[in-house]
Amino acid sequence: MVQRGQPQFETPPGTPEFYADAVNIETQLYSSTLHLGELRPGQPQLDKVIIKVSPPMMKVLGLILSKHARDYEHNIGKIPLPNALLHDLGLEDLIE
């Protein structure tokens, strides 16, 4: 779905595509680094891709992801998250 004011993107053939069910984020003064990967039982996260963004892009990305999650829940249904996960990530106070 293309949002208002959002540019259209063309994906060239052969563009890599990755599945991620884990993220680690490092934040420094002038950038943030997102390590997207997969969880493997009993082993460390396997990074599939590392993305570096500026602080403004990090904030915009967070807002866009929150909007898409709200739209998904409005149109399809609540996305369940285990309380233990929210606690481990320190997000209890941020979830409705």
Backbone as CSV, one residue per row, in Angstrom:
resi,resn,N_x,N_y,N_z,CA_x,CA_y,CA_z,C_x,C_y,C_z
1,MET,0.840,-1.162,0.000,0.000,0.000,0.000,0.895,1.239,0.000
2,VAL,0.678,2.146,-0.915,1.442,3.387,-0.990,0.712,4.443,-0.175
3,GLN,1.427,5.088,0.718,0.855,6.117,1.572,0.944,7.470,0.873
4,ARG,0.089,8.381,1.254,0.090,9.751,0.738,1.464,10.365,0.926
5,GLY,1.971,11.004,-0.130,3.249,11.686,-0.053,4.452,10.769,-0.093
6,GLN,4.229,9.480,-0.218,5.322,8.525,-0.226,5.703,8.206,-1.666
7,PRO,6.996,8.253,-1.994,7.385,7.966,-3.368,7.156,6.499,-3.727
8,GLN,6.921,6.255,-4.994,6.802,4.885,-5.488,8.221,4.323,-5.623
9,PHE,8.387,3.054,-5.338,9.688,2.419,-5.448,9.612,1.289,-6.456
10,GLU,10.677,1.146,-7.219,10.798,0.026,-8.146,11.861,-0.901,-7.595
11,THR,11.544,-2.176,-7.523,12.499,-3.155,-7.027,13.140,-3.865,-8.216
12,PRO,14.425,-3.606,-8.460,15.082,-4.252,-9.594,15.150,-5.768,-9.411
13,PRO,15.112,-6.517,-10.507,15.264,-7.970,-10.413,16.577,-8.311,-9.711
14,GLY,16.545,-9.355,-8.893,17.744,-9.794,-8.188,18.000,-9.076,-6.884
15,THR,17.104,-8.151,-6.485,17.281,-7.461,-5.218,17.152,-8.472,-4.079
16,PRO,18.134,-8.529,-3.172,18.054,-9.504,-2.072,16.839,-9.244,-1.183
17,GLU,16.253,-10.304,-0.691,15.115,-10.223,0.221,15.423,-11.127,1.406
18,PHE,15.186,-10.617,2.615,15.525,-11.353,3.829,14.327,-11.415,4.755
19,TYR,14.208,-12.499,5.501,13.236,-12.622,6.585,13.987,-12.355,7.882
20,ALA,13.379,-11.587,8.785,13.997,-11.334,10.086,12.955,-11.500,11.180
21,ASP,13.325,-12.186,12.243,12.460,-12.284,13.414,13.198,-11.799,14.659
22,ALA,14.308,-11.096,14.424,15.084,-10.557,15.538,15.745,-9.258,15.094
23,VAL,15.890,-8.340,16.035,16.586,-7.085,15.762,17.360,-6.670,17.004
24,ASN,18.560,-6.211,16.789,19.354,-5.561,17.826,19.680,-4.184,17.290
25,ILE,19.608,-3.177,18.160,19.835,-1.805,17.725,20.916,-1.184,18.595
26,GLU,21.911,-0.617,17.937,22.964,0.150,18.610,22.755,1.606,18.232
27,THR,22.750,2.499,19.220,22.562,3.914,18.934,23.771,4.694,19.430
28,GLN,24.331,5.481,18.517,25.441,6.362,18.823,24.955,7.797,18.628
29,LEU,25.832,8.754,18.803,25.448,10.157,18.708,24.896,10.512,17.330
30,TYR,25.529,10.036,16.254,25.151,10.453,14.907,24.531,9.354,14.057
31,SER,24.335,8.167,14.610,23.740,7.091,13.806,23.200,5.987,14.701
32,SER,22.373,5.177,14.098,21.902,3.947,14.736,22.171,2.805,13.770
33,THR,22.490,1.659,14.324,22.755,0.480,13.511,21.737,-0.586,13.879
34,LEU,21.003,-1.056,12.884,20.019,-2.119,13.067,20.609,-3.426,12.557
35,HIS,20.673,-4.411,13.422,21.121,-5.746,13.051,19.859,-6.600,12.933
36,LEU,19.443,-6.904,11.711,18.250,-7.720,11.485,18.693,-9.137,11.192
37,GLY,18.034,-10.090,11.833,18.448,-11.470,11.637,17.399,-12.455,12.067
38,GLU,17.858,-13.672,12.297,16.974,-14.755,12.703,17.456,-15.346,14.015
39,LEU,16.473,-15.716,14.830,16.777,-16.413,16.074,16.924,-17.897,15.780
40,ARG,17.915,-18.489,16.423,18.135,-19.931,16.297,18.193,-20.498,17.705
41,PRO,17.345,-21.458,18.025,17.299,-21.984,19.393,18.687,-22.378,19.899
42,GLY,19.033,-21.846,21.068,20.285,-22.196,21.718,21.523,-21.577,21.097
43,GLN,21.345,-20.683,20.130,22.499,-20.069,19.469,22.301,-18.559,19.395
44,PRO,23.394,-17.814,19.170,23.247,-16.363,19.019,22.449,-16.007,17.765
45,GLN,21.941,-14.780,17.756,21.217,-14.297,16.577,22.126,-14.352,15.355
46,LEU,21.592,-14.803,14.237,22.315,-14.826,12.972,21.925,-13.580,12.184
47,ASP,22.853,-12.621,12.063,22.559,-11.398,11.313,22.431,-11.700,9.829
48,LYS,21.364,-11.201,9.216,21.144,-11.328,7.779,21.531,-10.043,7.067
49,VAL,21.267,-8.906,7.735,21.565,-7.612,7.132,21.811,-6.604,8.250
50,ILE,22.706,-5.661,7.992,22.992,-4.584,8.929,22.673,-3.282,8.204
51,ILE,21.841,-2.449,8.856,21.397,-1.194,8.249,21.796,-0.051,9.174
52,LYS,22.453,0.965,8.622,22.832,2.149,9.393,21.951,3.313,8.963
53,VAL,21.396,4.032,9.959,20.508,5.156,9.683,20.869,6.334,10.586
54,SER,20.446,7.531,10.156,20.636,8.742,10.952,19.580,8.785,12.057
55,PRO,19.797,9.584,13.115,18.772,9.714,14.155,17.409,10.158,13.614
56,PRO,17.328,11.146,12.681,16.007,11.487,12.156,15.356,10.316,11.406
57,MET,16.157,9.559,10.653,15.595,8.411,9.934,15.136,7.348,10.920
58,MET,15.878,7.153,12.009,15.481,6.187,13.032,14.108,6.553,13.593
59,LYS,13.897,7.847,13.862,12.621,8.293,14.426,11.495,8.126,13.410
60,VAL,11.741,8.522,12.162,10.735,8.374,11.108,10.407,6.894,10.907
61,LEU,11.404,6.046,10.900,11.180,4.608,10.743,10.299,4.071,11.869
62,GLY,10.557,4.501,13.102,9.729,4.089,14.229,8.282,4.530,14.071
63,LEU,8.078,5.773,13.623,6.715,6.279,13.418,6.000,5.516,12.305
64,ILE,6.712,5.250,11.213,6.108,4.516,10.095,5.744,3.099,10.518
65,LEU,6.646,2.426,11.229,6.353,1.062,11.684,5.170,1.053,12.646
66,SER,5.088,2.033,13.549,3.955,2.115,14.476,2.642,2.321,13.733
67,LYS,2.667,3.179,12.711,1.459,3.420,11.916,1.010,2.153,11.198
68,HIS,1.948,1.443,10.600,1.586,0.216,9.895,1.054,-0.853,10.857
69,ALA,1.625,-0.921,12.071,1.120,-1.879,13.061,-0.307,-1.498,13.477
70,ARG,-0.567,-0.199,13.705,-1.930,0.241,14.047,-2.912,-0.063,12.923
71,ASP,-2.507,0.227,11.672,-3.376,-0.055,10.519,-3.665,-1.549,10.413
72,TYR,-2.657,-2.374,10.621,-2.826,-3.835,10.569,-3.843,-4.272,11.621
73,GLU,-3.662,-3.789,12.850,-4.572,-4.189,13.923,-5.991,-3.678,13.664
74,HIS,-6.117,-2.507,13.085,-7.445,-1.972,12.760,-8.132,-2.809,11.677
75,ASN,-7.382,-3.209,10.668,-7.958,-3.923,9.525,-8.016,-5.437,9.694
76,ILE,-7.094,-6.011,10.449,-6.997,-7.474,10.510,-7.231,-8.024,11.911
77,GLY,-6.628,-7.430,12.903,-6.790,-7.905,14.274,-5.551,-7.637,15.099
78,LYS,-5.724,-7.730,16.392,-4.645,-7.451,17.340,-3.452,-8.374,17.108
79,ILE,-2.278,-7.803,17.219,-1.032,-8.560,17.120,-0.629,-8.929,18.547
80,PRO,-0.705,-10.218,18.897,-0.390,-10.603,20.275,1.116,-10.573,20.540
81,LEU,1.479,-10.018,21.681,2.871,-10.007,22.117,2.919,-10.544,23.547
82,PRO,3.765,-11.519,23.809,3.854,-12.073,25.169,4.328,-11.023,26.167
83,ASN,3.708,-10.998,27.334,4.090,-10.051,28.388,5.562,-10.191,28.761
84,ALA,6.080,-11.427,28.757,7.487,-11.643,29.108,8.407,-10.941,28.103
85,LEU,8.039,-10.952,26.832,8.837,-10.271,25.808,8.839,-8.764,26.049
86,LEU,7.640,-8.209,26.295,7.541,-6.770,26.555,8.370,-6.383,27.779
87,HIS,8.328,-7.227,28.824,9.104,-6.968,30.032,10.605,-7.014,29.731
88,ASP,11.046,-8.061,29.016,12.473,-8.215,28.698,13.004,-7.031,27.892
89,LEU,12.166,-6.457,27.038,12.578,-5.332,26.199,12.329,-3.978,26.858
90,GLY,11.728,-3.981,28.059,11.429,-2.735,28.764,10.358,-1.913,28.072
91,LEU,9.369,-2.585,27.454,8.336,-1.903,26.677,6.961,-1.940,27.301
92,GLU,6.824,-2.434,28.518,5.493,-2.561,29.125,4.708,-1.252,29.103
93,ASP,5.377,-0.152,29.409,4.699,1.144,29.507,4.338,1.754,28.148
94,LEU,4.902,1.229,27.071,4.661,1.795,25.744,3.530,1.108,24.997
95,ILE,3.067,-0.033,25.505,2.029,-0.811,24.826,0.684,-0.535,25.477
96,GLU,-0.330,-0.349,24.634,-1.693,-0.076,25.121,-2.299,-1.306,25.728
